[in-house]
Amino acid sequence: MTDHFCRFGIDRTFAVDRDRLERRFHEMQSASHPDRHVTSEMGRREQALAESSDINAAYRTLRESIPRAKHLVELYGFPISEQKSVPPSLLMTVMEAQEKIAELEMARDRLVKEKIMHELLAIVEELEGQRETIDAERERLARKWDLGMHTGDPALLSAEEKETLGRMAQLLSERAYLETLRLSVSAARHGKPAFIQH
């Protein structure tokens, strides 16, 4: 896996200096931009295009907190897998959301639909609250990680560091599932197809 932190010459931390990151991005793009190699041979032009594309991808990953956090934990061997099953903490909410969406699809009476829409709004608000709780813990773990000096070698991580990264990976997975569920319930409220998967 390509280490975007290394590519940009910055530490593997959850928080980054965004101004420094942007300056480094512009420096790297300026040096490798395909327009600078218009008169070069075809192989060099293709290489410049590939380098420019890789720099853009790395920058997009590092500039936003969630993709940056996913990349960091994956570099240490803690992949953020697409959830195939419902996180236990969300099971009851998922079942309730599915039930209310089915009721909404079947409802013909305007007042009944309004009642269900109100109940779905309550579910969305609950999911937003759960996301805030996850984000608060995620930010706490990020600060804890960022205060330490860490090896680049996953084999040399301490037990505490492994525990921190493992919990961060779990929180990111739960957050991704929660966000998908929130978007699905919101879509159903607006008359669009719901896409709850598990």
GUTINU-739341 format. One record per residue (C-alpha): residue in one letter; z, x, y negated. Coordinates in pm, whole numbers, plus 50000, padded with zeros to 5 digits. Each point is the difference from the previous one (the first is absolute). Layout:
N
<lumkol "A"; <Z; X; Y>> ...
//
This chain:
198
<lumkol "M"; <50000; 50000; 50000>> <lumkol "T"; <49908; 50129; 49655>> <lumkol "D"; <50305; 50072; 49784>> <lumkol "H"; <49919; 49849; 49660>> <lumkol "F"; <50317; 50149; 49850>> <lumkol "C"; <49885; 50348; 50099>> <lumkol "R"; <49649; 49932; 49871>> <lumkol "F"; <50144; 49917; 49658>> <lumkol "G"; <50255; 50282; 50010>> <lumkol "I"; <50304; 49772; 49971>> <lumkol "D"; <50317; 49961; 50206>> <lumkol "R"; <50028; 49742; 50275>> <lumkol "T"; <50215; 49754; 49808>> <lumkol "F"; <49999; 49623; 49968>> <lumkol "A"; <49997; 50023; 49620>> <lumkol "V"; <49739; 50208; 49821>> <lumkol "D"; <49936; 50108; 49643>> <lumkol "R"; <49709; 49767; 49929>> <lumkol "D"; <49882; 50192; 49693>> <lumkol "R"; <49988; 50324; 50196>> <lumkol "L"; <49824; 49825; 50288>> <lumkol "E"; <49738; 49858; 49766>> <lumkol "R"; <49942; 50334; 49827>> <lumkol "R"; <49957; 50169; 50338>> <lumkol "F"; <49761; 49725; 50110>> <lumkol "H"; <49779; 50053; 49694>> <lumkol "E"; <50004; 50377; 50049>> <lumkol "M"; <49899; 49967; 50366>> <lumkol "Q"; <49734; 49739; 49928>> <lumkol "S"; <49855; 50209; 49721>> <lumkol "A"; <49961; 50297; 50232>> <lumkol "S"; <49852; 49810; 50293>> <lumkol "H"; <49813; 49713; 49836>> <lumkol "P"; <49649; 49960; 50150>> <lumkol "D"; <49843; 50000; 49651>> <lumkol "R"; <50100; 50368; 49966>> <lumkol "H"; <49789; 50082; 50306>> <lumkol "V"; <49675; 49818; 49921>> <lumkol "T"; <49801; 50321; 50011>> <lumkol "S"; <50176; 50135; 50311>> <lumkol "E"; <49848; 49989; 50344>> <lumkol "M"; <50031; 49676; 50199>> <lumkol "G"; <50287; 50124; 50219>> <lumkol "R"; <50212; 50092; 49699>> <lumkol "R"; <49925; 49666; 49829>> <lumkol "E"; <50109; 49813; 50313>> <lumkol "Q"; <50314; 50212; 50024>> <lumkol "A"; <50082; 49928; 49633>> <lumkol "L"; <49952; 49628; 50059>> <lumkol "A"; <50232; 50011; 50304>> <lumkol "E"; <50262; 50200; 49807>> <lumkol "S"; <49984; 49757; 49709>> <lumkol "S"; <50043; 49706; 50234>> <lumkol "D"; <50298; 50166; 50173>> <lumkol "I"; <50164; 50075; 49665>> <lumkol "N"; <49957; 49636; 49893>> <lumkol "A"; <50153; 49875; 50327>> <lumkol "A"; <50294; 50240; 49969>> <lumkol "Y"; <50061; 49899; 49639>> <lumkol "R"; <49992; 49627; 50085>> <lumkol "T"; <50259; 50063; 50271>> <lumkol "L"; <50234; 50209; 49786>> <lumkol "R"; <49991; 49802; 49676>> <lumkol "E"; <50156; 49680; 50148>> <lumkol "S"; <50349; 49995; 50149>> <lumkol "I"; <49934; 49804; 50322>> <lumkol "P"; <49689; 50191; 50118>> <lumkol "R"; <50173; 50327; 49900>> <lumkol "A"; <50311; 49909; 50203>> <lumkol "K"; <49788; 49905; 50303>> <lumkol "H"; <49812; 50328; 49977>> <lumkol "L"; <50320; 50203; 49973>> <lumkol "V"; <50169; 49848; 50304>> <lumkol "E"; <49678; 50020; 50204>> <lumkol "L"; <49972; 50373; 49920>> <lumkol "Y"; <50335; 50042; 50175>> <lumkol "G"; <49894; 49801; 50305>> <lumkol "F"; <50135; 49656; 49911>> <lumkol "P"; <49688; 49779; 50000>> <lumkol "I"; <49997; 49668; 49823>> <lumkol "S"; <49836; 49790; 50265>> <lumkol "E"; <49847; 49662; 49941>> <lumkol "Q"; <50272; 49768; 50124>> <lumkol "K"; <49899; 49824; 50318>> <lumkol "S"; <50318; 49795; 50015>> <lumkol "V"; <50223; 49827; 49751>> <lumkol "P"; <50290; 50213; 49875>> <lumkol "P"; <50317; 49831; 50132>> <lumkol "S"; <50134; 49957; 49647>> <lumkol "L"; <49698; 49782; 49913>> <lumkol "L"; <49965; 49797; 50320>> <lumkol "M"; <50169; 49683; 49871>> <lumkol "T"; <49811; 50017; 49670>> <lumkol "V"; <49666; 50041; 50181>> <lumkol "M"; <50070; 49701; 50224>> <lumkol "E"; <50103; 49788; 49701>> <lumkol "A"; <49692; 50106; 49803>> <lumkol "Q"; <49767; 49917; 50289>> <lumkol "E"; <50163; 49660; 50040>> <lumkol "K"; <49973; 49917; 49630>> <lumkol "I"; <49637; 50118; 49982>> <lumkol "A"; <49912; 49781; 50299>> <lumkol "E"; <50179; 49705; 49836>> <lumkol "L"; <49810; 50061; 49676>> <lumkol "E"; <49667; 50005; 50183>> <lumkol "M"; <50084; 49667; 50170>> <lumkol "A"; <50152; 49826; 49698>> <lumkol "R"; <49797; 49729; 49830>> <lumkol "D"; <50258; 49854; 49763>> <lumkol "R"; <50016; 50167; 49659>> <lumkol "L"; <50381; 49985; 49979>> <lumkol "V"; <50038; 50151; 50346>> <lumkol "K"; <49759; 50279; 49904>> <lumkol "E"; <50197; 50068; 49681>> <lumkol "K"; <50324; 50020; 50199>> <lumkol "I"; <49847; 50246; 50247>> <lumkol "M"; <49852; 50205; 49715>> <lumkol "H"; <50348; 50023; 49848>> <lumkol "E"; <50140; 50114; 50337>> <lumkol "L"; <49725; 50263; 50030>> <lumkol "L"; <50082; 50123; 49650>> <lumkol "A"; <50361; 50046; 50114>> <lumkol "I"; <49872; 50209; 50293>> <lumkol "V"; <49790; 50214; 49763>> <lumkol "E"; <50306; 50055; 49780>> <lumkol "E"; <50209; 50093; 50307>> <lumkol "L"; <49733; 50250; 50106>> <lumkol "E"; <49992; 50150; 49651>> <lumkol "G"; <50378; 50039; 50016>> <lumkol "Q"; <49974; 50173; 50338>> <lumkol "R"; <49732; 50231; 49859>> <lumkol "E"; <50231; 50090; 49711>> <lumkol "T"; <50278; 50081; 50249>> <lumkol "I"; <49763; 50220; 50203>> <lumkol "D"; <49877; 50171; 49682>> <lumkol "A"; <50355; 50071; 49885>> <lumkol "E"; <50084; 50171; 50330>> <lumkol "R"; <49663; 50178; 50001>> <lumkol "E"; <50065; 50136; 49650>> <lumkol "R"; <50351; 50112; 50101>> <lumkol "L"; <49862; 50190; 50300>> <lumkol "A"; <49721; 50148; 49785>> <lumkol "R"; <50251; 50136; 49747>> <lumkol "K"; <50210; 50145; 50284>> <lumkol "W"; <49693; 50173; 50147>> <lumkol "D"; <49872; 50125; 49665>> <lumkol "L"; <50334; 50170; 49919>> <lumkol "G"; <49971; 50225; 50306>> <lumkol "M"; <49777; 50294; 50080>> <lumkol "H"; <49794; 49925; 50307>> <lumkol "T"; <49795; 50199; 50243>> <lumkol "G"; <49634; 49919; 50045>> <lumkol "D"; <50040; 50033; 50376>> <lumkol "P"; <50100; 49671; 50171>> <lumkol "A"; <50157; 50199; 50285>> <lumkol "L"; <50253; 50155; 49760>> <lumkol "L"; <50133; 49679; 49847>> <lumkol "S"; <50373; 49939; 50029>> <lumkol "A"; <50130; 49694; 50185>> <lumkol "E"; <50093; 49845; 49663>> <lumkol "E"; <49651; 50061; 49861>> <lumkol "K"; <49844; 49844; 50309>> <lumkol "E"; <50230; 49701; 49966>> <lumkol "T"; <49902; 49959; 49632>> <lumkol "L"; <49627; 50019; 50074>> <lumkol "G"; <50030; 49770; 50301>> <lumkol "R"; <50182; 49738; 49794>> <lumkol "M"; <49745; 50038; 49720>> <lumkol "A"; <49716; 49943; 50248>> <lumkol "Q"; <50176; 49689; 50131>> <lumkol "L"; <50051; 49865; 49647>> <lumkol "L"; <49635; 50061; 49911>> <lumkol "S"; <49886; 49818; 50315>> <lumkol "E"; <50230; 49705; 49930>> <lumkol "R"; <49884; 49992; 49638>> <lumkol "A"; <49634; 49992; 50107>> <lumkol "Y"; <50064; 49711; 50238>> <lumkol "L"; <50209; 49816; 49743>> <lumkol "E"; <49728; 50040; 49737>> <lumkol "T"; <49735; 49866; 50239>> <lumkol "L"; <50221; 49700; 50073>> <lumkol "R"; <50066; 49941; 49629>> <lumkol "L"; <49628; 50010; 49920>> <lumkol "S"; <49926; 49764; 50289>> <lumkol "V"; <50257; 49743; 49886>> <lumkol "S"; <49874; 50030; 49641>> <lumkol "A"; <49642; 49947; 50122>> <lumkol "A"; <50104; 49685; 50189>> <lumkol "R"; <50171; 49868; 49685>> <lumkol "H"; <49670; 50038; 49816>> <lumkol "G"; <49795; 49825; 50267>> <lumkol "K"; <49857; 50318; 50151>> <lumkol "P"; <50015; 50094; 50369>> <lumkol "A"; <50329; 50154; 50109>> <lumkol "F"; <49978; 50315; 50208>> <lumkol "I"; <50343; 50049; 50155>> <lumkol "Q"; <49954; 50238; 50293>> <lumkol "H"; <50240; 50123; 50263>> 
//
